């Protein structure tokens, strides 16, 4: 037996149509809402970015203004300090200028007084010479005037006698001049003979060798290289002179390079120790220094001689 069942789907279709319509409306609403949300987020983000930019700009501007204010205050403080130092330097310069002028005026007065005093002393020292020169010049002028030949102009009766008197005067002056020249030559010959007698031309220089007390010590320098030192001797420097003592020292150093150091024997050590002890005891130094010198000498037993 066949049964036929009829199912009516019209209501379901109607419902599906209404549901589809509602879904499409919801989709459209969601799209509109999404667009509105996106626009709102964009506007909000732009506002936030603008406010952030404005805040960052204001923050940077405030920091820059603060730094400018700090640097300005520091610059003003430095400017004030420089102005004070400038005033102090100007006052110091003025004071130094006044002091310099005072000192310069004092020294100018002092040197002027010294110049006047020296000038007076020089004049006083040269006064006898000047007076002698004035006297001798007058005498020479009078003598020159007296020795000038004159032409006798007399009467014919006394002309012969005047010429004879003038000739006798000239002869007398000539004889005095010859006598002065003779005395000068005689004294010159006597002085030459005395000089020749004093000279010893037959003496010949002989080579001689003299010994000088010089202390040469040798120490280890950089790289264990030996370094020689010469101890100064003020007494020998005063007697011989610096140049002679220097040449003798250089000769001693050159000779010392060829000498060989060797260990000192017991006799030499004992002699040196006795002489050193005697020198320390005779020295005018405190007892503590003497004891320390003896201790250091006894402590150093390793030494050599040439």
C-alpha positions in Angstrom: 0.0 0.0 0.0 1.5 3.2 -1.0 1.2 6.2 1.1 2.0 9.7 0.0 3.1 12.3 2.5 3.0 15.9 1.5 5.3 18.2 3.4 4.7 21.9 3.2 7.9 24.0 3.3 6.4 27.3 2.5 6.5 28.5 6.0 10.1 27.4 6.3 10.9 29.1 3.0 9.2 32.3 4.2 11.2 32.1 7.4 14.4 31.5 5.5 13.6 34.6 3.4 13.0 36.7 6.4 16.2 35.3 8.0 18.2 36.0 4.9 16.8 39.5 4.8 17.8 40.0 8.4 21.2 38.5 7.8 21.8 40.9 4.9 20.5 43.8 7.0 22.9 42.7 9.8 25.7 42.3 7.4 25.1 45.8 6.1 24.8 47.1 9.6 28.1 45.4 10.5 29.8 46.9 7.5 28.5 50.3 8.4 29.6 49.8 12.0 33.0 48.6 10.9 33.4 51.6 8.7 32.3 53.9 11.5 34.6 52.1 14.0 37.5 52.4 11.5 36.8 56.1 11.0 36.5 56.6 14.7 39.8 54.8 15.4 41.5 56.8 12.7 40.2 60.1 14.1 41.2 58.9 17.6 44.6 57.8 16.5 45.1 61.1 14.7 44.0 63.0 17.9 46.3 60.8 20.0 49.3 61.3 17.7 48.6 65.0 17.5 48.5 65.2 21.3 51.6 63.1 21.6 53.4 65.3 19.1 52.3 68.4 20.9 53.3 66.9 24.3 56.7 65.8 23.0 57.2 69.2 21.3 56.3 70.9 24.6 58.6 68.6 26.5 61.5 69.2 24.2 60.8 72.9 24.2 60.7 73.0 28.0 63.9 71.0 28.3 65.6 73.3 25.8 64.3 76.4 27.6 65.5 74.9 30.9 69.0 74.3 29.5 69.0 77.7 27.9 68.1 79.2 31.3 70.8 77.2 33.1 73.4 78.1 30.5 72.3 81.7 30.5 72.6 81.9 34.3 76.0 80.3 34.1 77.0 82.7 31.4 75.8 85.6 33.4 77.7 84.3 36.5 80.8 83.9 34.4 80.3 87.3 32.9 80.0 88.9 36.3 83.0 87.0 37.5 85.0 88.1 34.5 83.9 91.7 35.1 85.1 91.5 38.7 88.4 89.9 37.6 88.7 92.6 35.0 88.2 95.3 37.6 90.7 93.6 39.9 93.2 93.3 37.1 92.8 97.0 36.2 93.2 98.0 39.8 96.3 95.8 40.0 97.6 97.3 36.8 97.0 100.8 38.1 98.7 99.9 41.4 101.6 98.3 39.6 101.9 101.3 37.3 102.0 103.6 40.3 104.6 101.4 42.0 106.7 101.2 38.9 106.6 105.0 38.4 107.6 105.5 42.1 110.4 103.0 41.9 111.5 104.4 38.5 111.6 107.9 39.9 113.6 106.7 42.9 116.1 104.9 40.7 116.3 107.9 38.3 117.1 110.1 41.3 119.5 107.6 42.6 121.3 107.2 39.3 121.4 110.9 38.7 122.9 111.4 42.1 125.4 108.6 41.4 126.3 110.2 38.0 126.8 113.5 39.6 128.9 112.0 42.4 131.0 110.0 39.9 131.4 113.1 37.7 132.6 115.1 40.7 135.0 112.3 41.6 136.4 112.0 38.1 136.8 115.8 38.0 138.6 115.7 41.3 140.8 112.8 40.1 141.7 114.6 36.9 142.1 118.0 38.5 145.9 117.6 39.3 146.5 116.4 35.7 144.5 119.2 34.2 146.3 121.8 36.3 149.6 120.3 35.4 148.6 120.3 31.7 147.5 123.9 31.9 150.8 124.8 33.5 152.9 122.9 31.0 150.9 124.2 28.1 151.6 127.8 29.3 155.3 127.0 29.7 155.4 125.4 26.2 153.6 128.4 24.7 156.0 130.7 26.4 159.0 128.6 25.3 157.7 128.5 21.7 157.3 132.2 21.8 160.7 132.7 23.2 162.3 130.3 20.7 160.8 132.0 17.7 163.5 133.7 15.7 163.1 137.4 15.5 164.7 139.9 13.1 166.7 142.5 15.0 165.7 145.9 13.7 168.0 148.4 15.4 170.2 151.3 14.4 173.2 150.5 12.4 175.4 151.3 15.4 173.9 148.5 17.6 172.9 146.0 14.8 176.1 143.9 15.1 175.7 143.6 18.9 172.0 142.6 18.6 172.8 139.9 16.0 175.6 138.5 18.2 173.2 138.4 21.2 170.5 136.5 19.1 173.1 134.0 17.8 174.4 133.4 21.4 170.8 132.8 22.6 170.2 130.3 19.8 173.5 128.5 20.5 172.6 128.2 24.2 169.2 126.7 23.4 170.9 124.3 21.0 173.4 123.2 23.6 170.7 122.6 26.2 168.7 120.5 23.6 171.9 118.5 22.8 172.4 117.9 26.5 168.9 116.7 27.1 169.2 114.3 24.1 172.5 113.0 25.4 171.0 112.3 28.9 168.0 110.5 27.3 170.3 108.3 25.2 172.5 107.6 28.2 169.6 106.5 30.4 168.1 104.5 27.5 171.4 102.6 27.1 171.6 102.0 30.8 168.1 100.6 30.9 168.8 98.4 27.9 172.0 97.1 29.5 170.1 96.4 32.8 167.4 94.5 30.9 170.0 92.4 29.0 171.6 91.6 32.4 168.3 90.5 33.9 167.5 88.2 31.0 168.7 84.6 31.1 168.6 83.5 27.5 170.9 80.5 28.2 168.3 78.8 30.4 166.5 75.9 28.8 163.2 74.4 29.8 163.4 71.0 31.3 160.6 68.4 31.3 159.4 67.5 34.7 156.6 65.3 36.0 154.5 66.2 39.1 152.0 64.0 40.9 148.6 65.4 41.9 146.3 63.8 44.5 143.2 62.9 42.5 140.5 60.4 43.7 138.8 58.4 40.9 135.9 56.1 41.7 134.3 53.5 39.4 130.6 52.6 39.7 128.2 50.4 37.8 126.0 52.4 35.6 123.1 51.5 33.2 123.5 48.0 31.8 126.3 47.2 34.3 128.6 49.5 32.4 131.5 50.9 34.5 131.3 54.7 35.1 134.3 56.6 36.3 133.9 59.7 38.5 136.5 62.2 39.6 136.1 63.7 43.0 136.7 67.5 43.0 139.5 69.2 44.9 139.0 72.8 45.5 142.5 73.4 46.9 144.2 72.0 43.8 141.8 73.9 41.6 142.7 77.2 43.4 146.5 76.4 43.0 146.7 75.1 39.5 143.7 76.7 37.8 140.7 75.1 36.3 142.2 74.4 32.9 145.4 72.8 34.2 143.4 70.6 36.7 141.0 69.6 33.9 143.9 68.5 31.6 145.5 66.5 34.5 142.1 64.9 35.3 141.6 63.9 31.7 145.1 62.4 31.6 144.4 60.5 34.8 141.1 59.1 33.3 142.9 58.0 30.1 145.6 56.3 32.2 143.0 54.7 34.4 141.4 52.9 31.5 144.6 50.9 31.0 144.8 49.9 34.7 143.3 46.7 36.1 141.4 46.4 39.4 142.4 43.6 41.7 141.4 42.5 45.2 143.3 44.3 48.0 145.5 42.2 50.3 145.2 42.2 54.1 148.0 44.7 54.6 146.4 47.2 52.3 143.0 46.7 53.8 144.4 47.2 57.3 146.3 50.3 56.2 143.3 51.8 54.6 141.1 51.0 57.6 143.6 52.5 60.1 143.9 55.7 57.9 140.2 56.0 57.6 139.6 55.5 61.3 142.3 58.2 62.0 140.7 60.6 59.6 137.2 60.0 61.1 138.5 60.5 64.6 140.3 63.7 63.6 137.3 65.1 61.8 135.2 67.9 63.5 131.8 66.1 63.2 129.3 64.7 65.7 130.0 61.3 67.3 126.8 59.9 65.8 128.1 60.6 62.3 131.5 59.1 63.1 129.9 55.9 64.4 127.7 55.7 61.3 130.7 56.2 59.0 132.7 53.5 60.8 129.7 51.1 60.6 129.3 51.7 56.9 133.0 51.2 56.3 133.0 48.0 58.2 130.0 46.8 56.4 131.5 47.2 53.0 134.4 44.7 52.8 134.3 44.0 49.1 136.5 46.7 47.5 139.4 46.6 45.1 142.4 48.8 44.3 144.5 49.5 41.3 
